[in-house]
Amino acid sequence: MRFWIAVIPLVLFVALAGAFLVNLGKDTSVVPSALIDKPVPDFSLPPLPGRDKGLARSDLANGQVSVLNIFASWCVPCRAEHPLIQRLAKESGVAVYGLNYKEKDPQDGVIWLNELGDPYTAVGMDISGRTGIDFGVYGVPETFIIDGNGRIRYKHVGPVSPDILQNVLLPKIQELQG
């Protein structure tokens, strides 16, 4: 009996150490999405105050490659990535749509875009966060590339960096425009 009392903790330690060793060196910023190659979820969101058009699934399944950027005025990394989203809208040649996620006051999204610039073709307000959940959003910002058939082809979690824009997003968009 004493033998097993001594061996069990050792076996558990070796198993745990092995699990850590197997995952050592893996990029933890890459979060797989179950929605890759799946159709965009069905949704319809109202517009930001003062705008005529919100955002719906049909905007993203329009025969053209498009980008969906999930952002919020209260999100500090969203502010940091915003100049790159503006650059993406200019350099990619595709429509970039915004999903304003869980704003406490819808006017905050309007103020934020007026202050920082508005690169979006259309913006939908997801006040409840339900649409974000349907997209599998972990937090903001997140950016999706969607093909012309309305299928999600790429998901980037976290703020877009210059490297991600140049070496991942723009090439992926070009590939899909192919």
OpenMM code with the backbone's topology and positions (N, CA, C; nanometers):
from openmm import Vec3, app, unit

residues = "MET ARG PHE TRP ILE ALA VAL ILE PRO LEU VAL LEU PHE VAL ALA LEU ALA GLY ALA PHE LEU VAL ASN LEU GLY LYS ASP THR SER VAL VAL PRO SER ALA LEU ILE ASP LYS PRO VAL PRO ASP PHE SER LEU PRO PRO LEU PRO GLY ARG ASP LYS GLY LEU ALA ARG SER ASP LEU ALA ASN GLY GLN VAL SER VAL LEU ASN ILE PHE ALA SER TRP CYS VAL PRO CYS ARG ALA GLU HIS PRO LEU ILE GLN ARG LEU ALA LYS GLU SER GLY VAL ALA VAL TYR GLY LEU ASN TYR LYS GLU LYS ASP PRO GLN ASP GLY VAL ILE TRP LEU ASN GLU LEU GLY ASP PRO TYR THR ALA VAL GLY MET ASP ILE SER GLY ARG THR GLY ILE ASP PHE GLY VAL TYR GLY VAL PRO GLU THR PHE ILE ILE ASP GLY ASN GLY ARG ILE ARG TYR LYS HIS VAL GLY PRO VAL SER PRO ASP ILE LEU GLN ASN VAL LEU LEU PRO LYS ILE GLN GLU LEU GLN GLY".split()
positions = [
    Vec3(0.0827, -0.1197, 0.0000),
    Vec3(0.0000, 0.0000, 0.0000),
    Vec3(0.0869, 0.1257, 0.0000),
    Vec3(0.1943, 0.1261, 0.0803),
    Vec3(0.2833, 0.2427, 0.0846),
    Vec3(0.3479, 0.2668, -0.0505),
    Vec3(0.3728, 0.1594, -0.1231),
    Vec3(0.4331, 0.1703, -0.2551),
    Vec3(0.3427, 0.2546, -0.3465),
    Vec3(0.2126, 0.2264, -0.3479),
    Vec3(0.1193, 0.2989, -0.4344),
    Vec3(0.1028, 0.4435, -0.3912),
    Vec3(0.1082, 0.4681, -0.2632),
    Vec3(0.0982, 0.6063, -0.2133),
    Vec3(0.2162, 0.6896, -0.2648),
    Vec3(0.3302, 0.6290, -0.2796),
    Vec3(0.4480, 0.6990, -0.3305),
    Vec3(0.4481, 0.7071, -0.4834),
    Vec3(0.3955, 0.6059, -0.5505),
    Vec3(0.4013, 0.5993, -0.6969),
    Vec3(0.2942, 0.6865, -0.7636),
    Vec3(0.1756, 0.6916, -0.7088),
    Vec3(0.0656, 0.7659, -0.7722),
    Vec3(0.1018, 0.9129, -0.7932),
    Vec3(0.1529, 0.9853, -0.6943),
    Vec3(0.1907, 1.1251, -0.7207),
    Vec3(0.3001, 1.1372, -0.8280),
    Vec3(0.3935, 1.0435, -0.8309),
    Vec3(0.4985, 1.0463, -0.9316),
    Vec3(0.4409, 1.0270, -1.0726),
    Vec3(0.3486, 0.9318, -1.0865),
    Vec3(0.2852, 0.9072, -1.2164),
    Vec3(0.2052, 1.0301, -1.2608),
    Vec3(0.1302, 1.0916, -1.1704),
    Vec3(0.0544, 1.2115, -1.2028),
    Vec3(0.1470, 1.3260, -1.2454),
    Vec3(0.2579, 1.3424, -1.1752),
    Vec3(0.3542, 1.4463, -1.2101),
    Vec3(0.4111, 1.4237, -1.3502),
    Vec3(0.4494, 1.3005, -1.3814),
    Vec3(0.5065, 1.2695, -1.5131),
    Vec3(0.4024, 1.2954, -1.6226),
    Vec3(0.2780, 1.2571, -1.5990),
    Vec3(0.1719, 1.2790, -1.6981),
    Vec3(0.1493, 1.4285, -1.7210),
    Vec3(0.1448, 1.5059, -1.6144),
    Vec3(0.1253, 1.6505, -1.6254),
    Vec3(0.2438, 1.7171, -1.6948),
    Vec3(0.3637, 1.6774, -1.6595),
    Vec3(0.4835, 1.7311, -1.7236),
    Vec3(0.4842, 1.6970, -1.8724),
    Vec3(0.4418, 1.5784, -1.9073),
    Vec3(0.4343, 1.5382, -2.0477),
    Vec3(0.3348, 1.6234, -2.1240),
    Vec3(0.2201, 1.6520, -2.0647),
    Vec3(0.1189, 1.7357, -2.1301),
    Vec3(0.1725, 1.8763, -2.1544),
    Vec3(0.2427, 1.9321, -2.0561),
    Vec3(0.3027, 2.0647, -2.0740),
    Vec3(0.4098, 2.0620, -2.1821),
    Vec3(0.4899, 1.9581, -2.1850),
    Vec3(0.5975, 1.9460, -2.2833),
    Vec3(0.5436, 1.9372, -2.4251),
    Vec3(0.4341, 1.8636, -2.4436),
    Vec3(0.3733, 1.8497, -2.5755),
    Vec3(0.3256, 1.9859, -2.6271),
    Vec3(0.2742, 2.0709, -2.5382),
    Vec3(0.2204, 2.2011, -2.5781),
    Vec3(0.3230, 2.3129, -2.5760),
    Vec3(0.4435, 2.2853, -2.5344),
    Vec3(0.5485, 2.3854, -2.5307),
    Vec3(0.5795, 2.4337, -2.6714),
    Vec3(0.5836, 2.5626, -2.6902),
    Vec3(0.6160, 2.6190, -2.8203),
    Vec3(0.4962, 2.6434, -2.9102),
    Vec3(0.3775, 2.5976, -2.8712),
    Vec3(0.2584, 2.6239, -2.9519),
    Vec3(0.2172, 2.7694, -2.9344),
    Vec3(0.1694, 2.8301, -3.0416),
    Vec3(0.1246, 2.9686, -3.0389),
    Vec3(-0.0115, 2.9743, -2.9705),
    Vec3(-0.0149, 3.0291, -2.8496),
    Vec3(-0.1398, 3.0338, -2.7733),
    Vec3(-0.2320, 3.1458, -2.8197),
    Vec3(-0.1839, 3.2350, -2.9078),
    Vec3(-0.2706, 3.3415, -2.9573),
    Vec3(-0.3614, 3.2916, -3.0689),
    Vec3(-0.3323, 3.1757, -3.1251),
    Vec3(-0.4161, 3.1199, -3.2298),
    Vec3(-0.5284, 3.0406, -3.1640),
    Vec3(-0.6490, 3.0890, -3.1840),
    Vec3(-0.7656, 3.0230, -3.1270),
    Vec3(-0.8451, 2.9637, -3.2427),
    Vec3(-0.8523, 2.8316, -3.2511),
    Vec3(-0.9248, 2.7725, -3.3628),
    Vec3(-1.0736, 2.8087, -3.3563),
    Vec3(-1.1313, 2.8256, -3.4704),
    Vec3(-1.2730, 2.8582, -3.4759),
    Vec3(-1.3482, 2.7439, -3.5423),
    Vec3(-1.4550, 2.7016, -3.4793),
    Vec3(-1.5393, 2.5966, -3.5365),
    Vec3(-1.6146, 2.6484, -3.6588),
    Vec3(-1.6131, 2.7804, -3.6802),
    Vec3(-1.6880, 2.8385, -3.7909),
    Vec3(-1.6081, 2.8514, -3.9203),
    Vec3(-1.4784, 2.8201, -3.9169),
    Vec3(-1.3987, 2.8301, -4.0388),
    Vec3(-1.4596, 2.7379, -4.1452),
    Vec3(-1.4789, 2.7922, -4.2635),
    Vec3(-1.5407, 2.7258, -4.3788),
    Vec3(-1.6906, 2.7012, -4.3618),
    Vec3(-1.7499, 2.7608, -4.2603),
    Vec3(-1.8939, 2.7495, -4.2382),
    Vec3(-1.9601, 2.8821, -4.2782),
    Vec3(-2.0894, 2.8786, -4.3099),
    Vec3(-2.1600, 3.0031, -4.3434),
    Vec3(-2.1648, 3.0990, -4.2246),
    Vec3(-2.1655, 3.2269, -4.2571),
    Vec3(-2.1823, 3.3304, -4.1555),
    Vec3(-2.3163, 3.3050, -4.0857),
    Vec3(-2.3198, 3.3182, -3.9530),
    Vec3(-2.4477, 3.2995, -3.8829),
    Vec3(-2.5535, 3.3978, -3.9343),
    Vec3(-2.6769, 3.3580, -3.9246),
    Vec3(-2.7865, 3.4458, -3.9648),
    Vec3(-2.8059, 3.5518, -3.8571),
    Vec3(-2.8057, 3.6785, -3.8981),
    Vec3(-2.8248, 3.7881, -3.8028),
    Vec3(-2.8729, 3.9117, -3.8771),
    Vec3(-2.9286, 4.0036, -3.8026),
    Vec3(-2.9678, 4.1343, -3.8537),
    Vec3(-2.9583, 4.2320, -3.7370),
    Vec3(-2.8697, 4.3305, -3.7515),
    Vec3(-2.8449, 4.4254, -3.6433),
    Vec3(-2.8859, 4.5662, -3.6845),
    Vec3(-2.9353, 4.6439, -3.5885),
    Vec3(-2.9726, 4.7827, -3.6192),
    Vec3(-2.8484, 4.8687, -3.6409),
    Vec3(-2.8664, 4.9835, -3.7062),
    Vec3(-2.7531, 5.0728, -3.7302),
    Vec3(-2.7161, 5.1530, -3.6057),
    Vec3(-2.5969, 5.2108, -3.6109),
    Vec3(-2.5595, 5.3081, -3.5087),
    Vec3(-2.6535, 5.4278, -3.5194),
    Vec3(-2.6747, 5.5004, -3.4107),
    Vec3(-2.7609, 5.6187, -3.4174),
    Vec3(-2.7142, 5.7155, -3.5271),
    Vec3(-2.8111, 5.7650, -3.6022),
    Vec3(-2.7802, 5.8605, -3.7073),
    Vec3(-2.7467, 5.7972, -3.8412),
    Vec3(-2.7483, 5.6656, -3.8489),
    Vec3(-2.7202, 5.5966, -3.9753),
    Vec3(-2.8457, 5.5293, -4.0256),
    Vec3(-2.8502, 5.5122, -4.1573),
    Vec3(-2.9673, 5.4496, -4.2183),
    Vec3(-2.9593, 5.2977, -4.2196),
    Vec3(-2.8376, 5.2460, -4.2304),
    Vec3(-2.8209, 5.1028, -4.2555),
    Vec3(-2.7468, 5.0347, -4.1414),
    Vec3(-2.8006, 4.9219, -4.0963),
    Vec3(-2.7339, 4.8375, -3.9982),
    Vec3(-2.6507, 4.7323, -4.0699),
    Vec3(-2.6465, 4.6138, -4.0149),
    Vec3(-2.5653, 4.5067, -4.0712),
    Vec3(-2.6415, 4.3752, -4.0591),
    Vec3(-2.6363, 4.2975, -4.1668),
    Vec3(-2.7053, 4.1680, -4.1688),
    Vec3(-2.6207, 4.0658, -4.2435),
    Vec3(-2.6590, 3.9408, -4.2300),
    Vec3(-2.5886, 3.8326, -4.2992),
    Vec3(-2.5792, 3.8587, -4.4489),
    Vec3(-2.6845, 3.9120, -4.5071),
    Vec3(-2.6869, 3.9363, -4.6521),
    Vec3(-2.5766, 4.0329, -4.6966),
    Vec3(-2.5331, 4.1226, -4.6086),
    Vec3(-2.4221, 4.2129, -4.6427),
    Vec3(-2.2925, 4.1355, -4.6618),
    Vec3(-2.2785, 4.0259, -4.5884),
    Vec3(-2.1540, 3.9484, -4.5899),
    Vec3(-2.1584, 3.8320, -4.6893),
    Vec3(-2.2738, 3.8071, -4.7456),
    Vec3(-2.2897, 3.6994, -4.8449),
    Vec3(-2.3397, 3.7618, -4.9735),
    Vec3(-2.2590, 3.8520, -5.0287),
    Vec3(-2.3040, 3.9329, -5.1413),
    Vec3(-2.2262, 3.9055, -5.2699),
    Vec3(-2.1531, 3.7951, -5.2743),
    Vec3(-2.0760, 3.7623, -5.3939),
    Vec3(-1.9352, 3.8199, -5.3943),
    Vec3(-1.9017, 3.8981, -5.2923),
    Vec3(-1.7702, 3.9616, -5.2839),
    Vec3(-1.7026, 3.9232, -5.1519),
    Vec3(-1.5705, 3.9152, -5.1547),
    Vec3(-1.4942, 3.8945, -5.0316),
    Vec3(-1.5158, 4.0179, -4.9433),
    Vec3(-1.5315, 3.9963, -4.8147),
    Vec3(-1.5490, 4.1074, -4.7217),
    Vec3(-1.4797, 4.0764, -4.5895),
    Vec3(-1.4691, 4.1795, -4.5070),
    Vec3(-1.4057, 4.1685, -4.3759),
    Vec3(-1.5063, 4.2164, -4.2720),
    Vec3(-1.5134, 4.1453, -4.1603),
    Vec3(-1.5955, 4.1869, -4.0475),
    Vec3(-1.5029, 4.2098, -3.9294),
    Vec3(-1.5070, 4.3323, -3.8759),
    Vec3(-1.4247, 4.3681, -3.7605),
    Vec3(-1.5153, 4.3922, -3.6410),
    Vec3(-1.4910, 4.3181, -3.5342),
    Vec3(-1.5677, 4.3329, -3.4107),
    Vec3(-1.4923, 4.4325, -3.3231),
    Vec3(-1.5582, 4.5406, -3.2826),
    Vec3(-1.4915, 4.6455, -3.2053),
    Vec3(-1.5870, 4.7033, -3.1015),
    Vec3(-1.5314, 4.7816, -3.0091),
    Vec3(-1.6104, 4.8539, -2.9099),
    Vec3(-1.5333, 4.9777, -2.8665),
    Vec3(-1.6050, 5.0823, -2.8324),
    Vec3(-1.5391, 5.2068, -2.7911),
    Vec3(-1.4641, 5.1898, -2.6596),
    Vec3(-1.5069, 5.0977, -2.5758),
    Vec3(-1.4436, 5.0758, -2.4453),
    Vec3(-1.3219, 4.9848, -2.4552),
    Vec3(-1.2909, 4.9356, -2.5733),
    Vec3(-1.1837, 4.8377, -2.5953),
    Vec3(-1.0531, 4.9095, -2.6318),
    Vec3(-0.9559, 4.9056, -2.5422),
    Vec3(-0.8273, 4.9719, -2.5655),
    Vec3(-0.7525, 4.9106, -2.6849),
    Vec3(-0.7440, 4.7776, -2.6984),
    Vec3(-0.6772, 4.7219, -2.8167),
    Vec3(-0.7475, 4.7583, -2.9481),
    Vec3(-0.8797, 4.7803, -2.9444),
    Vec3(-0.9518, 4.8227, -3.0647),
    Vec3(-0.9021, 4.9594, -3.1109),
    Vec3(-0.8776, 5.0471, -3.0158),
    Vec3(-0.8260, 5.1804, -3.0474),
    Vec3(-0.6874, 5.1686, -3.1110),
    Vec3(-0.6057, 5.0780, -3.0575),
    Vec3(-0.4697, 5.0596, -3.1101),
    Vec3(-0.4718, 5.0033, -3.2519),
    Vec3(-0.5639, 4.9134, -3.2816),
    Vec3(-0.5678, 4.8517, -3.4139),
    Vec3(-0.6419, 4.9354, -3.5178),
    Vec3(-0.7177, 5.0334, -3.4746),
    Vec3(-0.8064, 5.1067, -3.5656),
    Vec3(-0.7354, 5.1676, -3.6876),
    Vec3(-0.6174, 5.2279, -3.6721),
    Vec3(-0.5491, 5.2786, -3.7927),
    Vec3(-0.5180, 5.1672, -3.8932),
    Vec3(-0.4955, 5.0469, -3.8449),
    Vec3(-0.4683, 4.9347, -3.9348),
    Vec3(-0.5964, 4.8849, -4.0026),
    Vec3(-0.7086, 4.8948, -3.9348),
    Vec3(-0.8360, 4.8605, -3.9981),
    Vec3(-0.8668, 4.9628, -4.1077),
    Vec3(-0.8348, 5.0895, -4.0827),
    Vec3(-0.8519, 5.1920, -4.1858),
    Vec3(-0.7612, 5.1617, -4.3053),
    Vec3(-0.6387, 5.1225, -4.2774),
    Vec3(-0.5449, 5.0870, -4.3847),
    Vec3(-0.5945, 4.9641, -4.4612),
    Vec3(-0.6474, 4.8653, -4.3898),
    Vec3(-0.7033, 4.7455, -4.4518),
    Vec3(-0.8161, 4.7833, -4.5482),
    Vec3(-0.9036, 4.8727, -4.5052),
    Vec3(-1.0150, 4.9154, -4.5895),
    Vec3(-0.9636, 4.9828, -4.7173),
    Vec3(-0.8564, 5.0605, -4.7061),
    Vec3(-0.8017, 5.1308, -4.8233),
    Vec3(-0.7241, 5.0378, -4.9151),
    Vec3(-0.6424, 4.9484, -4.8585),
    Vec3(-0.5494, 4.8681, -4.9380),
    Vec3(-0.6084, 4.7376, -4.9912),
    Vec3(-0.7125, 4.6870, -4.9278),
    Vec3(-0.7621, 4.5540, -4.9653),
    Vec3(-0.8562, 4.5558, -5.0847),
    Vec3(-0.9256, 4.6671, -5.1038),
    Vec3(-1.0239, 4.6727, -5.2112),
    Vec3(-1.1519, 4.5974, -5.1797),
    Vec3(-1.1718, 4.5598, -5.0546),
    Vec3(-1.2945, 4.4903, -5.0151),
    Vec3(-1.3716, 4.5742, -4.9140),
    Vec3(-1.4995, 4.5445, -4.9012),
    Vec3(-1.5823, 4.6118, -4.8015),
    Vec3(-1.5433, 4.5623, -4.6624),
    Vec3(-1.5239, 4.6557, -4.5712),
    Vec3(-1.4948, 4.6231, -4.4318),
    Vec3(-1.6164, 4.6663, -4.3508),
    Vec3(-1.6764, 4.5705, -4.2829),
    Vec3(-1.7946, 4.5955, -4.2018),
    Vec3(-1.7574, 4.5942, -4.0549),
    Vec3(-1.8319, 4.6702, -3.9757),
    Vec3(-1.8073, 4.6757, -3.8319),
    Vec3(-1.9229, 4.6188, -3.7534),
    Vec3(-1.8888, 4.5497, -3.6464),
    Vec3(-1.9889, 4.5025, -3.5515),
    Vec3(-1.9527, 4.5673, -3.4186),
    Vec3(-2.0324, 4.6650, -3.3769),
    Vec3(-2.0091, 4.7389, -3.2531),
    Vec3(-2.0643, 4.6550, -3.1381),
    Vec3(-1.9722, 4.6039, -3.0570),
    Vec3(-2.0012, 4.4977, -2.9610),
    Vec3(-2.0251, 4.5501, -2.8195),
    Vec3(-2.1419, 4.5224, -2.7661),
    Vec3(-2.1780, 4.5442, -2.6258),
    Vec3(-2.1488, 4.6855, -2.5739),
    Vec3(-2.1878, 4.7858, -2.6500),
    Vec3(-2.1749, 4.9240, -2.6009),
    Vec3(-2.2797, 4.9489, -2.4933),
    Vec3(-2.2413, 5.0175, -2.3883),
    Vec3(-2.3389, 5.0541, -2.2850),
    Vec3(-2.4337, 5.1605, -2.3383),
    Vec3(-2.3765, 5.2550, -2.4131),
    Vec3(-2.4554, 5.3611, -2.4758),
    Vec3(-2.4242, 5.3595, -2.6245),
    Vec3(-2.5221, 5.3343, -2.7105),
    Vec3(-2.4967, 5.3271, -2.8545),
    Vec3(-2.4268, 5.4516, -2.9110),
    Vec3(-2.4487, 5.5661, -2.8468),
    Vec3(-2.3849, 5.6893, -2.8936),
    Vec3(-2.2331, 5.6827, -2.8786),
    Vec3(-2.1813, 5.5980, -2.7880),
    Vec3(-2.0368, 5.5849, -2.7679),
    Vec3(-1.9671, 5.5354, -2.8944),
    Vec3(-2.0304, 5.4441, -2.9666),
    Vec3(-1.9738, 5.3957, -3.0926),
    Vec3(-1.9673, 5.5053, -3.1974),
    Vec3(-2.0689, 5.5895, -3.2022),
    Vec3(-2.0724, 5.7019, -3.2963),
    Vec3(-1.9598, 5.7999, -3.2645),
    Vec3(-1.9459, 5.8352, -3.1373),
    Vec3(-1.8415, 5.9290, -3.0945),
    Vec3(-1.7041, 5.8732, -3.1280),
    Vec3(-1.6839, 5.7442, -3.1011),
    Vec3(-1.5550, 5.6784, -3.1255),
    Vec3(-1.5184, 5.6848, -3.2734),
    Vec3(-1.6131, 5.6521, -3.3615),
    Vec3(-1.5860, 5.6562, -3.5054),
    Vec3(-1.5686, 5.7991, -3.5563),
    Vec3(-1.6421, 5.8949, -3.4997),
    Vec3(-1.6238, 6.0348, -3.5387),
    Vec3(-1.4841, 6.0835, -3.5003),
    Vec3(-1.4363, 6.0376, -3.3868),
    Vec3(-1.3045, 6.0788, -3.3377),
    Vec3(-1.1903, 6.0119, -3.4149),
    Vec3(-1.2020, 5.8808, -3.4397),
    Vec3(-1.0907, 5.8044, -3.4971),
    Vec3(-1.0992, 5.7860, -3.6487),
    Vec3(-1.2152, 5.8106, -3.7060),
    Vec3(-1.2350, 5.7868, -3.8487),
    Vec3(-1.3170, 5.6601, -3.8680),
    Vec3(-1.3923, 5.6580, -3.9772),
    Vec3(-1.4857, 5.5480, -4.0005),
    Vec3(-1.4505, 5.4738, -4.1298),
    Vec3(-1.3852, 5.3574, -4.1177),
    Vec3(-1.3484, 5.2810, -4.2367),
    Vec3(-1.4559, 5.1821, -4.2820),
    Vec3(-1.5683, 5.1775, -4.2109),
    Vec3(-1.6663, 5.0719, -4.2322),
    Vec3(-1.7697, 5.1063, -4.3380),
    Vec3(-1.8021, 5.0084, -4.4205),
    Vec3(-1.9083, 5.0203, -4.5196),
    Vec3(-2.0427, 5.0305, -4.4480),
    Vec3(-2.0594, 4.9524, -4.3426),
    Vec3(-2.1791, 4.9556, -4.2578),
    Vec3(-2.1388, 4.9042, -4.1204),
    Vec3(-2.2147, 4.9474, -4.0194),
    Vec3(-2.1888, 4.9036, -3.8815),
    Vec3(-2.3206, 4.8615, -3.8185),
    Vec3(-2.3197, 4.7450, -3.7557),
    Vec3(-2.4361, 4.6985, -3.6807),
    Vec3(-2.4073, 4.7033, -3.5319),
    Vec3(-2.5094, 4.7357, -3.4534),
    Vec3(-2.4948, 4.7409, -3.3071),
    Vec3(-2.5374, 4.6074, -3.2464),
    Vec3(-2.4439, 4.5438, -3.1783),
    Vec3(-2.4726, 4.4183, -3.1086),
    Vec3(-2.4723, 4.4472, -2.9593),
    Vec3(-2.5744, 4.5150, -2.9133),
    Vec3(-2.5802, 4.5598, -2.7739),
    Vec3(-2.5846, 4.4421, -2.6768),
    Vec3(-2.6597, 4.3388, -2.7098),
    Vec3(-2.6727, 4.2235, -2.6196),
    Vec3(-2.5516, 4.1302, -2.6262),
    Vec3(-2.4785, 4.1353, -2.7371),
    Vec3(-2.3657, 4.0438, -2.7555),
    Vec3(-2.4060, 3.9107, -2.8169),
    Vec3(-2.5344, 3.8939, -2.8491),
    Vec3(-2.5839, 3.7669, -2.9030),
    Vec3(-2.5202, 3.7312, -3.0378),
    Vec3(-2.5084, 3.8281, -3.1257),
    Vec3(-2.4474, 3.8007, -3.2560),
    Vec3(-2.3009, 3.7656, -3.2389),
    Vec3(-2.2337, 3.8361, -3.1487),
    Vec3(-2.0943, 3.8027, -3.1191),
    Vec3(-2.0800, 3.6592, -3.0718),
    Vec3(-2.1704, 3.6151, -2.9883),
    Vec3(-2.1690, 3.4765, -2.9412),
    Vec3(-2.1877, 3.3811, -3.0585),
    Vec3(-2.2783, 3.4146, -3.1494),
    Vec3(-2.3013, 3.3301, -3.2668),
    Vec3(-2.1761, 3.3192, -3.3545),
    Vec3(-2.0946, 3.4238, -3.3548),
    Vec3(-1.9691, 3.4231, -3.4297),
    Vec3(-1.8550, 3.3581, -3.3501),
    Vec3(-1.8809, 3.3209, -3.2257),
    Vec3(-1.7767, 3.2598, -3.1436),
    Vec3(-1.6762, 3.3602, -3.0918),
    Vec3(-1.7194, 3.4844, -3.0721),
    Vec3(-1.6296, 3.5903, -3.0264),
    Vec3(-1.5880, 3.5634, -2.8821),
    Vec3(-1.4558, 3.5653, -2.8602),
    Vec3(-1.3990, 3.5491, -2.7265),
    Vec3(-1.3874, 3.6830, -2.6565),
    Vec3(-1.3636, 3.7856, -2.7329),
    Vec3(-1.3452, 3.9207, -2.6818),
    Vec3(-1.3130, 4.0102, -2.7989),
    Vec3(-1.3053, 4.1368, -2.7743),
    Vec3(-1.2769, 4.2299, -2.8828),
    Vec3(-1.1323, 4.2775, -2.8744),
    Vec3(-1.0722, 4.3082, -2.9847),
    Vec3(-1.1219, 4.2983, -3.1208),
    Vec3(-1.1032, 4.1587, -3.1794),
    Vec3(-1.1832, 4.1281, -3.2786),
    Vec3(-1.1677, 4.0093, -3.3609),
    Vec3(-1.2007, 4.0482, -3.5040),
    Vec3(-1.1344, 3.9837, -3.5977),
    Vec3(-1.1514, 4.0170, -3.7389),
    Vec3(-1.1717, 3.8893, -3.8194),
    Vec3(-1.2733, 3.8905, -3.9041),
    Vec3(-1.3082, 3.7756, -3.9877),
    Vec3(-1.2931, 3.8124, -4.1347),
    Vec3(-1.2426, 3.7184, -4.2137),
    Vec3(-1.2445, 3.7330, -4.3588),
    Vec3(-1.3496, 3.6358, -4.4110),
    Vec3(-1.4390, 3.6892, -4.4945),
    Vec3(-1.5539, 3.6128, -4.5421),
    Vec3(-1.5512, 3.6101, -4.6945),
    Vec3(-1.5680, 3.4920, -4.7521),
    Vec3(-1.5652, 3.4828, -4.8985),
    Vec3(-1.6979, 3.5304, -4.9584),
    Vec3(-1.7044, 3.5364, -5.0890),
    Vec3(-1.8223, 3.5876, -5.1582),
    Vec3(-1.9474, 3.5057, -5.1383),
    Vec3(-1.9326, 3.3811, -5.0958),
    Vec3(-2.0475, 3.2955, -5.0683),
    Vec3(-2.0962, 3.3065, -4.9240),
    Vec3(-2.0328, 3.3962, -4.8476),
    Vec3(-2.0744, 3.4147, -4.7081),
    Vec3(-2.0178, 3.3106, -4.6147),
    Vec3(-1.9037, 3.2514, -4.6504),
    Vec3(-1.8380, 3.1529, -4.5639),
    Vec3(-1.7188, 3.2179, -4.4945),
    Vec3(-1.7049, 3.1905, -4.3662),
    Vec3(-1.5922, 3.2435, -4.2894),
    Vec3(-1.4679, 3.1658, -4.3297),
    Vec3(-1.3670, 3.2358, -4.3773),
    Vec3(-1.2438, 3.1710, -4.4245),
    Vec3(-1.1251, 3.1952, -4.3329),
    Vec3(-1.1340, 3.2985, -4.2481),
    Vec3(-1.0229, 3.3255, -4.1564),
    Vec3(-1.0758, 3.4052, -4.0388),
    Vec3(-1.0175, 3.3801, -3.9222),
    Vec3(-1.0529, 3.4542, -3.8012),
    Vec3(-0.9243, 3.4939, -3.7301),
    Vec3(-0.9143, 3.6226, -3.6986),
    Vec3(-0.8000, 3.6709, -3.6202),
    Vec3(-0.8524, 3.7207, -3.4866),
    Vec3(-0.8001, 3.6646, -3.3787),
    Vec3(-0.8385, 3.7045, -3.2440),
    Vec3(-0.7347, 3.8030, -3.1915),
    Vec3(-0.7819, 3.9150, -3.1394),
    Vec3(-0.6927, 4.0162, -3.0855),
    Vec3(-0.6696, 4.1278, -3.1851),
    Vec3(-0.5915, 4.2275, -3.1432),
    Vec3(-0.5697, 4.3413, -3.2325),
    Vec3(-0.4842, 4.3036, -3.3534),
    Vec3(-0.5179, 4.3615, -3.4666),
    Vec3(-0.4396, 4.3439, -3.5880),
    Vec3(-0.3115, 4.4258, -3.5721),
    Vec3(-0.1996, 4.3625, -3.6012),
    Vec3(-0.0695, 4.4307, -3.5980),
    Vec3(-0.0275, 4.4594, -3.7421),
    Vec3(0.0724, 4.5460, -3.7625),
    Vec3(0.1204, 4.5679, -3.8992),
    Vec3(0.1640, 4.4376, -3.9670),
    Vec3(0.2278, 4.3488, -3.8915),
    Vec3(0.2727, 4.2206, -3.9460),
    Vec3(0.1541, 4.1340, -3.9884),
    Vec3(0.0523, 4.1248, -3.9049),
    Vec3(-0.0673, 4.0458, -3.9367),
    Vec3(-0.1379, 4.1046, -4.0593),
    Vec3(-0.1486, 4.2366, -4.0651),
    Vec3(-0.2135, 4.2995, -4.1796),
    Vec3(-0.1400, 4.2652, -4.3088),
    Vec3(-0.0087, 4.2861, -4.3087),
    Vec3(0.0707, 4.2702, -4.4304),
    Vec3(0.0910, 4.1245, -4.4708),
    Vec3(0.1128, 4.0373, -4.3716),
    Vec3(0.1526, 3.9001, -4.4027),
    Vec3(0.0426, 3.7957, -4.3890),
    Vec3(-0.0717, 3.8345, -4.3345),
    Vec3(-0.1808, 3.7379, -4.3177),
    Vec3(-0.3096, 3.7874, -4.3839),
    Vec3(-0.3616, 3.9020, -4.3384),
    Vec3(-0.4927, 3.9463, -4.3858),
    Vec3(-0.4937, 3.9827, -4.5345),
    Vec3(-0.4034, 4.0716, -4.5760),
    Vec3(-0.4035, 4.1129, -4.7163),
    Vec3(-0.3769, 3.9956, -4.8109),
    Vec3(-0.2783, 3.9066, -4.7813),
    Vec3(-0.2603, 3.7903, -4.8698),
    Vec3(-0.3813, 3.6969, -4.8725),
    Vec3(-0.4472, 3.6785, -4.7583),
    Vec3(-0.5654, 3.5910, -4.7536),
    Vec3(-0.6790, 3.6498, -4.8382),
    Vec3(-0.6958, 3.7804, -4.8307),
    Vec3(-0.7985, 3.8474, -4.9109),
    Vec3(-0.7663, 3.8304, -5.0602),
    Vec3(-0.6406, 3.8536, -5.0964),
    Vec3(-0.5990, 3.8377, -5.2379),
    Vec3(-0.6217, 3.6946, -5.2848),
    Vec3(-0.5893, 3.5995, -5.2000),
    Vec3(-0.6096, 3.4571, -5.2352),
    Vec3(-0.7564, 3.4292, -5.2642),
    Vec3(-0.8448, 3.4815, -5.1802),
    Vec3(-0.9868, 3.4563, -5.1966),
    Vec3(-1.0459, 3.5315, -5.3162),
    Vec3(-0.9859, 3.6443, -5.3504),
    Vec3(-1.0322, 3.7202, -5.4672),
    Vec3(-0.9886, 3.6521, -5.5958),
    Vec3(-0.8788, 3.5727, -5.5839),
    Vec3(-0.8147, 3.4934, -5.6848),
    Vec3(-0.8676, 3.4886, -5.8180),
] * unit.nanometer
topology = app.Topology()
chain = topology.addChain("A")
for resn in residues:
    res = topology.addResidue(resn, chain)
    for name in ("N", "CA", "C"):
        topology.addAtom(name, app.Element.getBySymbol(name[0]), res)
